[in-house]
């Protein structure tokens, strides 16, 4: 007999099967974006009931724990009601039902949707199988522990329908996948000086790209070996090799490790963000021309704002992206060939040593907050044996580091940070307590035009346009990344350890927001947030279904756990 909703809350250390991972992720998406907003769900007798109204299907799954945000924890198989009884269904049947429901709801067809779910399932199955037979990886060294956290995300985003979907050759994926612990040398090319395109925020910003000797008249261009293999037969590239304009210097002497984004690599000193002509989840992962220039423009433009934030909030820092380099090989029209310009573009991102507080270990927030303990950075390991009070202290310390600089960036500087779980590093001290947060990835950082009109007007329109969000869209992005993607998920992982503390954990979130409002004024957006207005959640399922760019993603609204009256009702106290 299934437990009642009130008695739910046991934590699990076992990883799910690929079948469970895919079905539960699809249910998360349907619950958040389709059936939930249309009031076609119920929690009863320890189970979630979810109806697809257009397809006329009623689904059921057992619950490990319910959530105030509706982001419940599922367990076991999914069943559908047939002829008055419940019949177990597999991930393929659920994917087909999802496909049918979205077709009927939107009037849009998506012929690639089922294949992408299949791709994600195959990837998860392969990663779980590889993990089962793998020897334990060593821990203890700060860099090793950090890279373990980057490489531990076996299941991906639990509110994305195809979190591990990917194109590309399976053998190549195995060699370069972070989940496989990929470490490999770069491919070094020597390019004649006049065929190099480069921008730098400071004179020495591109120095990390010049780590090997090249002949006179040439510059070094590091390339991701997988990308090089995919582009190596390009006719213009082959002709340049034949002319001697390019030289293949072969694999470099040093190695880089793949981080969670796959295309961003790290050697302990510098991050290099490469292009990959591979679709991962939604997008082809290449550095568009405007993104190359945009990273350097933002590094320059944001320098005063970032200095102010670092001074006011010394427990936080943003990793800059001060240089890019690429291949500007002319095409038939005399302008640089776009496929090669973008395909070989590499962005330099600051490494950890200049920003990291001494004695701390950086850990990817997504690994700390994962639903399952897929690596040693998971919160269940950081707080192993700790009681509810210690967990609450950890949470309060973390919120004090994370929340204020994100709000100040928006309200004081018109800067939209994207502090989602893959863009934040939690730096912990020797006791596992949060001591610092590092934000990264300027590709997602945007400017609110009202704050930066003159600055944006001075940039080329093709660079300035993608660098902006209007104020409302920017606020939605901040709230989604900060509260729904990040805080809610890490809070859920803490609540898995101590199930009866969820309301108190949300009360601490509200107290942190209230403290910011008291210290730094309370603009209307923040007042509404404290009053409990619904929270924006990015509609990953519908965005993927309609094949929109991430920038065009819509939002669904979730009931907020932040309203003071709700917290008084659920926790017996006010914050």
N, C-alpha and C positions, 0 to 999 in steps of 0.2 A: 504493500500500500504506500502511495506517495505521501511525503510529509506535508503538513499544512504550510501555508506561506509564512506564518509566524515562526515556525520552527526551522526555516531554511537557514543555511549559513555555514556549512562545513567547507573548509578550504581543501583544495586538492593539490597534490604534488605531481600527479601523473599527467603526462602529456596526452592530448586527445589523439584519436586516429585521424587520418586525412578525411575520412567520411564525416566525422563529427565536426572537424574544423570548418569544412566547406558548408555543411548544412547550417551550423550555428551562425556562421557569418552571413549567409543569405537571410536567415531569420532576423538577425540584427537589422539588416538593411530594410527588410519588409516592415518590421515593427516600427522603425524610426521614420520611414519616408512614405509608406503606402498605407498599411492597415492601421497603424497608430493614429495618424492625423485624421483618418476617416472613421475613427471610433469602432473599429472592427476587431478589437482585442479585449481579452479579459484574463485576469489571474485568479485561478480558483483551485483549491485543493492541491496547492503546490505545483501547479502546472500553468503554462501559458497557453491560451487558446487564441488562434489568429486566423481570421477569415480573409481570403482573397475574394472580394465580393463579385467581381466581374467574371471570374473563372468559376465561382461557386464551389470553392474548396475550403473546408475547415481543417486546420492543422493544430497539432498539439505537441508540446515538448515539456519534459520535466524541468524544474528549476532548482538550481543550487542555492540561489539567493536572489531576492528581488532588489530593485534599485529605485530610489526616490526620483531619479532622472528617467526611469524607464529603460535603462541599459542593463537589463537583467542578465544573470549568469545561467546558461543552459547546461543540461547534462543529458547524455544518452541520445537515442535516436529520435527522429521526428516521425509522427504518425498522422495519417489523414482519416477522416471519418468516411466510411463506406458502408452503406446499407445498415446503419445503426451500430456498427462496430468500428474499432480502431485498427488500422493496418499500417505497419511500418513502411516508410518510403525511403529510398536512397537519395543521394545528392542529385543524381540526374533527374529524377522525377520532380524534385523540388525546383531545380533550375528550369525545367520545362514549364512548370506552373508559373514561376516568376516571369518567364518569357511571355507566356500567354496573357497574364494579368497586365503587364506593362504595354503589350501590343494593344489590348482592348482599352486600356486607360488613356494612352497618349495618341493613338492613331499612328504611331511611328513604328516602323519595322527595324530590327537590328539583327542582321544575318550572322554577325560575328560574335554575338553575346554568348551563346552556348559554348562555342569553341574557346572563348576566353575563360569561362568558368572551368572548362575541362583542362585548359592549360594551367590554371591556378591549382586545380586539384592534383594534377600530375607533379607539379613542382613541390607542393606540400608533402605528397606521398614520398617523393624521392628524398627530400630533406629530412623527414622523420626517419626514413629507413637508414640514411647515412648516419644520422645521429645515434641510432640504436647500436650500431656496430663500431662507433668511434671510441678511441681511448680518451680518458679524461684529459683535458688540456691543463697545463700548469697555470697556477695563479700566484699572486703575491707581488709581482713587479707592477708598478703603476701603469706603465704603458701597456703591458700585457693585459691587465685587467680592463683597461679602457678599450682595447681592440676586441676583447672578448664580448664586451657589451655591444659594440657596433655589429658584431658578427653573429649575434644570438637570436635574431628575429626570424624564427622559423615559420611563423604563421602569418605575420603581417597585420595590417590594419583590420580590426574586427568589425568596422562599419564600412568596408569597401567590398563590393561583390566579387572582385577578382584581385585580391591583394597580392597574389604571387604570379599573376599572368605575365608572360614574357615571350617575346619572339626571339629568334636566334637559335643557332645550333646547340643542341643539348650538351654535346661534348665541350663546346666552348663555354657554355654557362658553368659547367662544373669547375672549370679551371679558374674562372674569374668571379664566382659567386661569394659574397661575404659569408653566407651561411655555411659554406664549406671551408671557411678559414683561409680564403685565397690570399696568397702573398706571392708576388712575382716582380720581375724587372720590367721597367719601361722599355719601349723601343726608341732608340735615339736616331734622329735624322739631322743631317747637316743641310742647311738651306742657304742659298746665296742671299747676301744681305738685303738686296733690293726686293726679294720675294717674301720677306718677313713683314707682317703687320703686328703692331704692338702698341699698347698704351700702359702708362705707369702713373700711379698717384704720387710716387716719390722716385728719386733717381735710382735707388737700390731695390725697388719693389720687385723687379723681374730677376734678381740675382739667383733665386732658387731654381730658375730654369736653365742656368748656365753652369751645370755641374760636371761637364766633360769637355775636353779639348776638341776643337774643330779646326779644319784648315783655315788659313787666312782668307778673308772674303766671305766666310760662311757664318751662320748663327745656328745654335743648337735649338732643335724643336723636339721636345719629348712627346711621345705619342703613346696612348693606351694600346698595348699590343693587340687587343681584340679589335679595336677600331681600325688599327693599321691593316690588319688582315682583311677587314671588310672593304676598305678603300683601296687596297694595293693595286687592283687591276683597273683603276680609273684611267681612261686614256690620257688625260692631261698629265696625270701623275707619272705614268709610264714614260711619256715623252720627256718630262723633266728629268727623270733618272737617266734616260738615254743621252740627254744633252749635258749631263753633269751639273745641272742646276740644283739637284737634290742628290745627297749621298746617304745610303743606308749604312749607319754605323753599327747596326745590330743591337742586341739586348744590352742594357746598361749594367754596370757592376753592382749597383745597389738595388734593393727591393722596396716595394710599396705594398701596403695591405689595403684590401678593399674595405670600405666602410659601408654603412647600411644603405646608402643611396646607390651602390654598385659602381657608379662612375666616378665618385670622389675617392681618391686614394690618399694614404697617409704613410709617412716614413718616420714619424716621431718628431719631425721638425716643421714640416710644411704640408698643408693639404693642397692637392692639385685636382681641380674639377675638370674632367675631360668630357668631350662629346662621345656618345655611343649611339650608333644607328640601330638601336634596339628599343622596342616599345616595352616599357615596364609599367604595370597597372594601366594607366590611361595613355601615357604620352611617349613619343619618341624622345629619347633623352639626349638631345644635342644642345650645344650652346649656340643659340641663335645670335646673329650679328648684333642685334640690339641688346641682348643680354651680356655679351662680351663688353661692349662699351658702357652699358648700364652699371655693371659691377664697379668699374673704376670711377664712373661719375658719382655713384652713391658713396663710395669710400671718401671721395673728396668733399662732397656736399655735406655729408653727415658728420664730418670730423668735429665741428663745434658742438653739435647735439650729443654725440657719443661721449665727448669729454665732459659735458655737463652731467650726463647720466652716471658716468663712472665716478664723478666727484660726489654726487648726491647719494648714490647707491653703490658703495664700494664693494659690495658682495656680488656685483654683476659686471659683465663685460660682453662686448660684441666682437666677433672675429671679423676683421676687415678683409676685403678682396681687392688688393691694390694693384694688380697687374694682369694682363692677358697677353698671349702671343699666339699667332696662328700663321698659316700658309696663305699668301696672297698671290696665287698663281693665275695669270690672266687666262680668260677664256677667249672664244672667238671674237667677242665684241670688245676685247681689250680691258674689260673690268675683271676684278678677281672672281674666279669661279666660286659661286655661293656654296655648292656642296663641299668643296675642299676647304673654303674659308671657315665655314661653321663646323665641318667634320673634324678638322684638326685644331680647333680652338681649345685652348687650355687656360683656365683661370687659376691664378695663385690666390690661395686663402691662407691667412695667418695660421701658423701652427699653435699648439697649446703652450709651449714654454713661455712666450712673452706675456701671456695673460693669466696663466694659472697661478693661484695662490700656492706658496710653498707648503709641502706636506699634505696636499690634497690629491685625491684620485678622481679623475673625471669619468663619469659613467653616462651613457646615452639614456636620456629620460625614458624612451620607448622600451628599453630593456628593463629598467627599474619598474615600470608600470605594466608590463605585459600581463595578460590574463593568466598565463601559465608560467611557471618558473623555468624558462628556457635557457637561462644562463646564470652565472654567479652574481651578476649585478642586480638580480630581482629583489624587490623589497622584502620578500620573505627571508632572504639571506642577510640583507643589511640589518633587519630587525629580528634575527633569529632568537627566539626565546624571550623577546621583549613583551611586556604586558601592554594593556591599553594606554596607560599613562605615558609610557616611553614612546609609544607610537604617536600619541597626540603631540608630544613635545617635538618629535621629528617633523611632523606635519606643520606645526606652527612655525618652526624655524625655516622650513622650505618655502612656505607661502610668503614669509617676510622677504625672502630673497627674490622670489620669482615675480610677484604681482606688481609692486610699486614701479619698477623701471619700465614695464610694459605699458602701464597706464600713463606714466609721465611722458613716455615717448609719443603717445598719441595726443594727449591733451596739451602738452607744452611745446611739442616740436612738430606736430602734424606728421608723425612717422608711424606707419603701420608695420609693426614687427609681426612675424609669423611664428610665435612660440609654440608650435605644435611639437608633439613628442619626439620627432626626428630632428628637430631644429634646436634642441636644448640639451646641454650637458649638465648633469648634477655633479658637482664636485664635493666629495665627502672627505671628512677628516679621518684620523686614525680610528675613531670610534664609530664611523659610519654615519655621522651627523652631517647634514648639509652645511657647507661653508661658503659656497659660491655657486652661481649659475653662469654659464656661458651660452650666448645666443649665436646662431650661425645661419648662413645661407642668405646672402643679400638678394638673390633672385626673387625671393618671396617678400622682401621688404619694399614697401610702397610709400609714396608721399601723398599727402592730402593737398590738392592744388591751392586751396585758399591760404595755406601757410607758405607756399613755395612758388608763387606765381612768377616772380622775376627770375628765379633760378631755373625753373622749367622752361620759360620762354627763351632762355639762352642756349638750350640744348636742341639738337636736331629733333624734329617731331617724332621720327621713328624710334628714338631713344626715350624721349620724355613721355610719350603716350603710354607705353607699357609699364612705366615707372609710377603710375598714379592710380589711386582709387578716390572716388568722391567720398565725402565725409561719412555718409551713411553706410556705403559698402565697406569702407575702411573699418568702421566700428563693428560691423557684423563680422568681418574677418578677424579682428582682434578678439572679440568675444568667443567666436568659434574656436580659434586656435588655443586661446588661453584657458577658457573655462570648460568647453565641451570636449575638445580633443585631448587636452593635457590634464587639467586639474581633475576633471570628472573621472578620467581613466586611472590616474594615480590614486585618487581617493577610493575608487572601486577596489584596487589592489590592496589598499590598507584595510578596507572594510571586509575583504575576504579573510584577513587575518583575525579581525575582531568584529564579527558581523553586527553586533548591536551598537556600534559606534558611528554608523553612517551619518545620522542626523547631527551628531556632535562634530563630525569632521566638516560637514557643510556649514555648521554654525561658525567654525573657525575661518572658513573661506569668507563668510559674510563679515566677520569681525575684522579680517584683514582689509577688505574693501572699505568698511566703515572707518577704519583707522586712516586709510589713505584719504578718504573724503574729509575727515576732520583736520588732517594736517595740511592738505594741499588744495583746499576748496572742493566743492562738490558740484561739478557741472551737471546739467540736466541728464545727460546720458548715464552718468554714474548714479544719480538719484533714482532714475527709473530701474536701473539694475538692482539697486538695494531694495526697491519696492517689490521686486519679484516679477518683472515683466518677462515674457517667454524668452528663452535663449535660442540663438540661431545655431543650427547644426547643418553642416554642409551636406547637400544631397548627393552623395557619391554614387548611389545606385542610379538615380535619374540622370545625373550628368554623364555617367558611362553609357547608359541606355541611349541617350540622345546624341552621344558622341560629341559633346561640347568640350571646348578647352577648359582647363581648370579655372582660368580667370573668369569664365562665364558661368561657373557653377552657381546654382541657386541654393536657397536655404529653406529648411523646414523649421518650425518653431516648437520648442520643447517646454513643457511646464517647468518653471524654475524652482529648485529647492532653496533659493536664497531669500524668499519672502519671510519676514520676521514672524508673521502670524503662523505660517506653516511650521517654522522651526519651534515655535512655542507649543504648537499642537503635537508635534512628533517627538520633541525632546523634553518637554515640560519646562523649558527655560527660554528666556530671550537672550539675544546676543548683544 
